[in-house]
Amino acid sequence: MLGSGIINGLIVTAKNFAGSYYDPKRMVTQQYPEEPAKIPENYRNFPFLVTENATDPMGTLRCVACQICEKECPPQCIIIEKSKDKKPDATGKMQLYPAVFGIDTSVCMSCQICVEVCPFDAIKMDQVFEIAATNRFEGLFLDREKLAKPNSYYHQIHPTEAAEVDARLTAEREAAAEKAKAAAAAKAAAAEVTRGSRPVSPSSTGQETSATPAPNPASAAAPAPSPMAKPLDEPRRSSPSEDGPTTSNS
Amino acid sequence: MSATPGTEPFLERAPLELRDWFVRLLPEPLQWLTHHLITIVAILAVFGLFFAFTTVAERKLLARVQNRLGPNRSGLPKFSILPWHLKHKLFGLTQPFADAIKALTKEDIVPAEADKFLHFLAPVIVVAFSLMTFAVLPFGRHLIPVELDSALLYFFAAGSATELAIFMAGWSSRNKYSLLSAMRALAQLISYELPLILSVVPVILVTGTLSTQAIVLAQGSWTFGFLPHWFVFTPWGFAGFLIFLVSALAESNRSPFDLPEAESELIAGHLTEYSGFKYALFFMAEYFGLTALSGLGVTIFLGGWQAPCEFLQFIPSYLWFMMKLVLMIVFFIWLRGTLLRLRIDQLTRLSWKFLVPLALINLVNGGFWALTADCSGPLQIARIAVSFSVIVIPFFVMGRSLSTGFAPRTYRYAP
């Protein structure tokens, strides 16, 4: 009948109209500034530095200033200066730490390469998107105080990934501790055996004690292949200072 | 104004009392002028605000139909003295005022080669004529700005004059697309002027008057106290009302007949060279035209200001009129959210091949109803049956012939 299509259409729109008031599945609008935006777990942009302890963020940075991320960063937005001294890290070993760690978010393209190359799980992708600033230089340059965020925050934004990283880190630390213990026991046994033949020189014992804890917990027991700490590909390891345009011309 | 029995409730007479009280404050020579100025200002204020809130209602209803929220951000300005301006967004109800300020502050661009006088005159005329149609609508038992004996003729004369302004706009822009669109718009408006007027003629036949107030009074009785004698509940009245609805949609350039200004296909039709407040005036005129035509539809088919039941008469008549008007507008918005735009050939075909013949048959039907006015008892039932079949059989026959060759589309590859 002529007009029946119009009536059917009117019924459809009336259903949509009424449904929009009681069916939350129909209304997908997020009232963003008032209600926080719902971000999926896998959303990630702009790296941050993981600290073990929220109360002392600068003292418990996982970063040991190895500068791999600085070298790998395609737009070169990371700047790191190594410290002159060493500080104990979360496991109590003496480590270098970044005296300066900065990311220029106006340059950063959120490619996640720094996260993938970091052997220490020290840098991870964040979920911030409200990063508007009034100054494009200072406002968008994040120093290490702004970058450092506790591990609990990491658990909050990427729960699955953070649990996986934590499990791996504890396993590696335990393995490293056991290995160190075994090595110390072997050393002690060897010293016991050789004690009678020749006296132990004080310099050699000093070398041994400093050499045992030197490899960091991750790299010491690092054979386990993990998606987070992939082996670096060789051609990209050349430092930018060697083949950069400024030095090659001279 | 009509007779004023003193037994009526105060609210019914309140607007008139207020006006008379104000007029009596002034000296004798000014009273006549003030009396009419107040009427004009009241229409401008009431229907100006009505227009403003129609736009926001339209945006919100359409949004809900499309499962969106619609405008809900605009609240009170920061410098508002009200203490709750920071917290409350007022559901976006102040949106039209923000829109008005935006339209007022936009640059008014007039093409260099345009006929500047006509280009300026067109929006003024279109608003003026669409406002003039409000003069003969009876908004309440005593609220009718001008009580003309030939009110319907006046209404359609003033309403048709807006077509002149549309062509003026297209011509004065000196833009060939504007001109072409104006001609298309004119073709549409003239096509639908005919069924619009023909759908009203049966009412004139039955009531024997052109006065809108008399037409409303003719619908003012009830069977058993709750079945109103509105013309929409008669077979010829119902058909006339449907034809009137379709034609009113087309006359006021509303979807699905918004071809003259098809914003997604044409730039803006005859409004291409208009910007800023002049564009807003055309927009305003469109809504005024829609409101006036809805008001006319309420007046001649839906009983005007009459209450639907006898015991509901304690509610003032102007409120009944406004309620029916709002319902009509909401129905038009609902239609806009439902229907797709027609093509120009479909549009003219619908008018000339379907609506005009149907309206002519309905005219005969109305004549039959007027001739058999003194039937009673079983004859009354036979009268209704004859009147019903006279209009429904042609509807089916013509509808069938109109839709031959248009089978439902079959999708061969899609599920």
Interface residues (C-beta under 8 A of the other chain):
Chain A: M1 L2 G3 I6 G9 L10 V12 T13 A14 N16 F17 G19 S20 Y21 R26 M27 V28 T29 Q31
Chain B: L61 R64 V65 Q66 N67 R68 L69 W334 L335 G337 T338 L339 F395 F396 M398 G399 R400 L402 S403
